[in-house]
């Protein structure tokens, strides 16, 4: 035997040993060797592969260690859309779900599979001929980020599916939830505090944030894990049910949650959910509910999907957890429009998997309604297990030392007198030079639905304003690389990228600019209506309030807000800055009135393969059409996707033209 052949065989043997120990440790939780012995195997394999790189394969355990950082994320289009789930919050809502299923599958035997709802980051793993090809995030459900470099660092994910008597599909997409255990989370935060870094708020944020890192070496140190829960697209296999697919995943050594159960009636499902609501604290990871799926794939196909979620699957969210804590103080925040919002500062308390130290009180009327005082003991609840809120004051715990909160008469940021709009609950600072208003208005101006200036986030905006580089969003276009590269964490290349993004935004459609201006009550759709109707900022500024209200989708409050905005001397000065900087203040020639969609009333229904609902409606508006939510006699055509429902039936009755997604794409290519 040649020396080279001996080395190749040793490498192969080491790879097999390490894969076996990975499976025993990460999947079976039954390690048979010490960490030191395992590290010895890894070091030997690394050494041999370094000397003989021609023997390195994509499925080698050494490929998990983490290579060089990538420069940016590539986009991956999901073969099958990763839809979200409808949520329920009570047993009665689960019974209603069961009634809908049985109504649509009359006389059929129905089995439900119940799974724990892991609170992590959803990912898609795509295997070709058994080898992991790509790993991607859920993203918007249609496209996600390619995070293969990070996925490979998770040792419970097989880099190659071992056959061993099991037929492996030629192509298979496997879906799962990347998560972080409480143990790993606490260790990560201890290290962050030791290094004087900001700790993560909760394990879910830590897991999702790790998936977005460009450097896999950092991810490899965070001890992420995954529980797989479904197959998406597959070829060369014949799974007939969810339970059968899960069994295949178990047999091929994927990490499948052991707490999966199957029932033939909804009452047993409800009892199972109740049991886990009481047992969830026994787990080393956070769950926020249960997932209930119709088991049969044939029945799933019959039931279909809506535009956002499958009809055959539902999430049962556990009732929101409530905890008592001390309200230490109340601070006041100032928003983009100048609205003052009271925020409760709390003695930190652990609620639904996260530590809560502050909670919104919404407005000053809410403080009066709750009769909350500084020093009170209050009940905190996480609404939808996301947003913490004060739900009750425990008045029986008052000591007499509590203090009544004084509603501010001046802005806490700039000291200007605040005004209460008689038509609104909120108090408002109307000093347009207030730093809080300036920062929030610039952030809004740069946001995705507005001018979409990548790199102009909260940290950069704060520095620009604090260093007197911008007094309003008009100043953005007068920044230079030299001015901003001195800011913290902005090297020359980052500064240049930001300037390039600002430059590109000058050419945005008029509707994006109108929305970016931050006119109160003018949303994305109203901005599009104004752009289509008037074609330029100059024309909108000339309109009287009465003329604006004649436009179908603009009411009195919005019309008054538009007129007041364009009358303001400071706003006029900012608009002049934008115009002088070359920002397009008119609809671009050829953009308006010259597309196959111009003036058409269009409705979209069903799940589309190439667009999100917001995405296709934005495109329709950009091309001169009107994206409507309901079918009527004025609808010019209906775009249909998979599992179209009542809108399709109504369109057929009215004789409305019906087109597919492919026909829509052919139509817009004629522009």
N, C-alpha and C positions, 0 to 999 in steps of 0.2 A: 504493500500500500504506500502510495506517495505521501510525502509530508503534507502537501496541500490538501489531499483527500482526508487525511487524519484531522487536520484543522477544521475542514468543512463539517465533518461528522461531529467533532466536539462542539462546534457552534450550534449545530442542529440539536444535539443532546441538551446543551445548556438552555436553549430557547424552550424546548419541551418541558424541562424541569421548572423553569421560571413561570411559564404559563400555568403549569399545574399548581404551583404554590400560590400564584395570583388568584386562581379560581378557589382554592381551599381557604385563602385568607379573606378575599373580598366578597365572594359569593356564598360560600358555605359557612364562613365564620368558624372554621376549624383548622387553624394553622398547625403544621406538624414540624416546622423548623423555627429557630429563633431569628430575630431581625438581623443579627450579626451574620448568621449563615446565609440568609437570603442576600444580604449586601455583598457577600463574598462571591456568590454566583453572578450577580449583576456586574461587579467589577471585572471578573474574569471574562465575561462576554464582551464588555466594553473594550477591554484590552485586545482581545482577538480581532474584533471588528475594526479597531483602529489600525491594526497591522495589516488586515486584509479587508479593506472596504468593499471589495468586489463581492463579498458574501453578505453584505447588509441587505436585508429585505424590509419592505414596508411594515410587515407584521412582527418585526423583531421587538422584544420588550425594551430594548435600548431606545427605541423611537418615542417612548413615553416621557423620557427625561426632560424633554423641552429643548428645542433648538434655538436658533437666533430669532429675535423679534421680527414680526412681519411689519411692512410699512403701512398697510391699510387693509380693511376688510373687503373681500369680494362679495358680490351679491349672488345668492342661490335662489332659483325659482323652484318652489315645491311642486312636485309632480301632482300630488293631491293636496289641495288647500288644507292648512292646519286651522280649522275653524275653532271658535271659542264655544263655551257651553252656556246654556241657560242656567240660571240659579234658582233654587227654591230654598225656603227658610222654615218650612213647617211640614208636619206629617200630612196634613190635608192637601198641601200643594203636591206632594209625592203621589197621593191618591188621584189627584186630577191628572197628573202625568200618566199614570197607569190607565185611567179612563180613556185618554186620547189615544194611547197605544192600542188598546183593545177595540176602540171604535174604528181605527184604521186597519186593523188586522182581525176582522170579525171571525170568530170560530177557531182561530189558530192558537196552538199552545205557545205560551210565551215564557221564556226563561230570562232572568235578569242576572247580570254579573255585577257585583259591587266591589269597588276598590277604594282604598284610602286616597284622599285628595292631597297629594304632597305639595307643600308650598315652596316651589323652587322656580327654575327656569326651563321652559319646554324646549326640547331640541329634537332634531331629526337626524338619524344615522343612516347613511346610504351605503349599502354593500353591493359590490359587483363581483360575481363569481366567488362569494364568500369573504372577500377582502374589503375592509373599511375604505371607502373612497372619499366620502365627504361627511362632515358633521356640521349642521347649521342651526341657527336659532330660529324660533318661530317667526320673529319679525312681525309683519302685518298680517300674517296668515297666508299670503300669496308668495312673498319673497322674504328671505332672511339673510343674515350674515354668515359667511363661511368661517366657521370657528374650528376647523379640523385640527389646527395646531394645538388648541386648548382641549378639545375632546380627547385627543390621544393621551393626555396626561392623566386621565381618569382610569385607574387600573381595573375597575370592574367592567369596563367596556372592551370586549374582544376586538383585537385588531384584525383577526381572521376567525371566521366561524369554522370550528372543527366539525368535520362530517361524522366520522365514527358511526356509520350505519344509518345516519339520518340524511335524507335528501335535502340539499341546500338549494334554495331558489337561485336562479341565475342573476336576478336583481331583487333586492328587498330593502324597503325603507322601514326602519324601526324607530318608534317614537318613545321618548322617555322624559323624565323630569330630573334635571341636574339639581342637586341639593347639597346642603352642608349640615352635618349633624350639630347638635348643641355643643358636643364635646369639642369638635374642630372649630366651631364658631368662637367659643370662649378662649380657646388657645390663640386664635388669630387676633382677637381683640386685646388679649394680654400682651402680645407682641407689639401691637400697634401702640398701646399706651406706653410700653417700655421705650419705643422709638419716638415717642412724643408725636404720634400721628393720630389723625381722626379715626376713632373706632367706627365699625359698621353698626347701623341701627338694628339690624336683625339678620338671621341666617339667609333669608330669601334675597335680601339686597346684596349680601356677600357673594352668594352663588351667581346671581344674575350679573353683578358687577365683574366677577372673575371671568365670565364668559366673554366680556367685552374688552378684555386686556389684549394688547398686541404682543406681549411678551409671555410665551408659554412657560418660561422658567419660573415666573412668579406664580402662575396658576398651579404648577406642579407641587408647590410647597403648601397649597391651601387645602389639600386632602378633600377634594370634592368627590361626591359619589353620584350614582344615578340609579333610578328605578325605572325600568322600561314598562310600558303599559299598553302598547298597541303596535300593529303593523299598518303602514300606509300603503304605498304602491308596492306590488310584488309581481314577479313573472317567474314561471317555472315552479309554482306551488299551487296547492288547492286547499286553502283554509276555508272551512265552512262557518266558523264561529269565532267569537272573541276568546272563549275558553280554550278552543283548539289552538289558536294563535299563541296564547300565553303558554300553553303546554310546550309548544315548539320552542319558544324563547327560553323556557326553563331547561329543556333538554340540550340546548346549544350553549348553555352556561351564561346566559344573560342574567342580570340581576333583576328578578321579578319579585315584587312585594309578596311575601308569604301570606299576608292577611287578605286574601281574595276569596270571596264566597259566591256561590251560585244559588238562586232561589227561583221558585216557580210562581210566587205570588208577592204582592206588594207589601202585605202586612209583615211577612218575615223580613223583607228588606228594611222596613221601618224599625223593627225591633233590633236588627243588626246595626243600623245607624245609631240608635239610642245607646247601644252597648259601647260603641266606639267613642261617642261623645264623652262618656265617663272614663274610658280607658286611654284617651289620647295623651294624657300627661305621662303615661308609662313609656312612651316612645322617646328615642334620642333624636328625633327630628320633628318638625312642626307639620301638623296637618290642620287644614281649616274646614274639613268637611269630608263628604263621601261622593264618589262618582258612581252613577247607576247607568248601565248600558243594556240595551236589548242584546242578547247573546248571538242570535243567528244573523249572519251577514246577509242572507237572503231577505230576512225581514227588515234589516237596517236599510237595504236598498229600496224596498217598497215604501218605507216611511220617509226616506229622503232627507233633505236639509232645507233650512231657510237661508236667507242671504248671509246670516251670521253664525248659525249653529245647527248641528244635527238634531232632527226630531226624535231620534232613537236614544239619545243620551241626555242626562241631566245631572247637575251638581246639587247636592244637598248640603247647604252651608250650616254649620253648627251655630246655634244662637250666640249672639255677640257676648263675649265675656265682660263682666263688669268688676271693677276693683275700686276700693276706697283709697283715697290719698289726700294729702294736704294741699290746698291751693295757696301757694306761697306769695304770689303777687299777680298783678294784671298789667301787661304792657300793651301798647297800642302800635299797630303797624299801619303804614300808609301805602295804599295800592296805586296802580297806574293812573286811575282816574281821580286820585286824591281821596278816595274813600278811606275812612279810618276804621280799622277792625281791631276789637279787643282780643287779646290772646292770654289764656290762663297759663301761668308758670307754675308747674306742679312739682311736688316732691316726687322724684323718679319712682315709677311703679311698673312692674312687669305685667303686661296685658296682651294676651293672644300672641305670644312669641316675641314681643318686642318691648323695649323699655320706653315708656312714655314720660316725657318731662314737660310737654306743653300741649295745649289744646285750644282750638279756636272757640270763641264765644259768639261768633257770627256778627253780632251788632250790640249796641248799647241797650236796646229794648230787651234783648235776651238776658242781659245781666239783671234787669228789673224783673223780668218774668220769673227767673230762677231764684231771685232774691239772694244772689251770691255775694259773699263778702270776702275780702282778703283775710286769710287765716282759716277759712271754712274747711271742713272735711267734706269732700265731694265724691260722687260716684263717676268713674270714667268708663266709657264704652267705646270700643272701636267699631265704627259704622262700616259694615261690610268687611270687618277685620282690616281696614286700611286707615281710615281717618278717625283719630281719637276725638271724642267730644264729651263735654260735661253734661250729664243727663239729670243729675239730682244733687241737691244740697242736703247733707245729713244734719239737719238743724238740731237734732237731739244731742249732737256732739259739741255744740257751741259752748264756749267758756266765758264769753263776755269780752274777750280780748280782740274779737274780729273787727275789722275796719271796713266801713262802707267805701266803695270805689267812687271817686269823683270823676264824673264825665268831663272830658277835656273841653276847654273853650279855645285852646290854641293847638296848632299842629305840633306834635312832639318832635318833629324833625327840624322845621324851619321857624317855628314860633308864630306863624301867621294865624290870624283869627279863623276859626273853622265855621262853616255855614251848614245849616240843615235844610236840605231841599224838602219843601212841604209835601212833594209827591213821593218821597223816598224815606226809608228808615235811616239811611246812613248819614253820618256827619262827613263833611268833605273839606279838604284843604284845596283852595283854588289859586294858590300861589304857583304859577307855572314854572317858577325857578326853584321850587322846593327840590332838594337833591333826591328825595324818594320818588317824586313824580318823574323827574328827569331820567333816573336809572330805569324805572319800570317802563317808561314810554320808549326808551331806546331798546330795551329787551324785547318789547312787543314789536317794534319796528323791524327788528332783525329776525323774528321768529319764522318758523317754516311756512305758515300760511300767509305771512306778510312778505317781507323782502327776502327772506330765506338766506341770511348771511351767515354761512358756516364759520364757526370760530368766535362769534360775538356772543358768548354766553355771559352768565351772571358775574363770574369772577373778573372777566375782562372789562365788562361794562362798569363795574364798581370802581376799578382802577382808573378807567378813562375819566369818569366823573370826579373821583376824589383827587386826581392829579390835574384837574382843570383842563383836560384835553378835549372834552366835549361838554357843551352846555345844553345841547338838544340834539335830536337825531339828524338834523341838517349838518352838524359838524362832522359826522361820520365820514362824509365824502371829502373832507379836507385833511384827513389823517395821512401820515406818511410812514414808511417803514422806520425811518430814523426816529420819529416821535414815539412809536409804540414798542420798539424793540427793547427799550429801557425798562418796560414794565416787568413785574415779577412773573417768571415762568413763560416769558415770551421771547425766545431767541429769534435771531434774524429770519430763519426759515419760516417759523410760525408767524412772525410779523408779515412776511411777504405773502404767505398763504391767505392771511386775513385781508390784506389789501387787495389781493386778486379776487377774493369773494365779494368784497365791497364793489369793485369795478364791475363784476358780472351783474350785480343787482341793478345797476343803472338801466339795463335793458328789459327789466321785468314788465309784464303786462300792466296796464293801468289799474285793473281791479286789485292787484296785489298792493300797489302803492296806496290806493284809497283805503284799504283795510289797515295798512301799516300806519297811517296817520293817527290812528287811535281815536277817531271820532266816536263819542259815546253813542251806544245803541246801534252802530253800524257794524254788522258782522260780515263774514265772508260772502254770503249770498247777496246782501244788500250792496256791498261794494261792487260786486259783479253787475248788479242791476244798474247802478249809477254809471259804471263805465260804459255799458252798452247803450244806455239812454243818451248820455251827454258826450262821450268820446274824449273829454279832456277835463283837467282840473279847473281850467279857466271857465269853462261852460257851467260846471257845477257851482262854482263860487258866485256866479251871476244870478242863480235861481232864487226866487222868493219862496217863502215858506208855503204859501198857498199853492204855488205851482208844483212844488215837490210832493205835496199830499195827493195830487192828482195821479201820481204814479201808483199803480196797483199795490205794490209791496212796501210802500213807504207811508207810515202813519204820522200823526201829528207830533208825537214826542221825538221820533227820529228826525223829522223835517226840521223842527226847532233846533235840535242839536247840530245838524249839518249847517244851518244858517249861522248859528252862534260861532261855530268853529271858524268859518271862513270870514267872519267879521273881525275876529280877534287880531289886534295889531301884531302880537308876537307870532301867532300862527302864520300870518302873511309873510313875516320876515323869514320864518323857517322855510316856507314854501319857495321863497325867492332863492334861498341858499341851495335848495334841492335843484331848482331849475338851472341856476348858474353852474352847478356841479355836473350838469349833463344828465340828470335823472329824467327819464321819459315821462313827460306830464300829459302826453296824449296817447290814445290808442294807436299802436303801430299800424302804418299803412298795410292794407291787405289782411289785417287781423280781424277787422270788423266787417260783417256783411258779405264776405266772399268765401264762405265754406258751405258744404252741403248741409250743415246743421243750423245755419243762420236763421234765426226767427222760429225755429222748430221747438215745439213742446215735447219733451222726451221723458219717458219713465223707464226705470230699470227694475227688473225683478229677478229673483233667483241668484244662485251662487255662480260667479264668473271665474274663469280660470286665470285670466290675465290682469284683472283689475280688482282693487278694493272698491267698496261703494263710494267712499269719499273721492278716490282717485278718478273713477270714470265720470262722476258728476262734475268734478273740477275741470276735466278735459272737455266735457260737453259745453260748459259755460265759456271756457277759453275759446272754443270754436264757434261761439255765437249762439248756441242753443240754450234752451231753458230746461234745467233738470228739475222735474216735478216729482212729487212723492206719490201721487194718486192718478189713476187712469180716469179720464173724462172724455166728453165728446170733443174737447179741444186738443186732446193728445194726438200728435202727429204720428209717432210710432213708439212701440214698446220693445226694449232690448231684453231678451230673455236669456237666463242662465239655467244651470241645473236646478231641478226641483222648483220650478216656478209655480206659484200658487194662485190665489184668488185674482190677482191683477191680470194674469193671463186669461182667466175665464171671462173677466169683465171686458178685456180688450176684444176677445172673440165676439162677444155679444154686440159690442158697439161697432164692430167692423174696423177696428184700429189696425194699422199696418204693424205686423210683428216681424222682428228681425233677430237673428242670432248674433252672438258676439263676433263671429267671423265676418258676417255681413256688415256689421258696424265698422270693423277695422278696414274693410274694403272701401266703405263709404268715405271714411275720413282720409284715406290715402289719396282721394281725388282732389284734396284741398290744394 
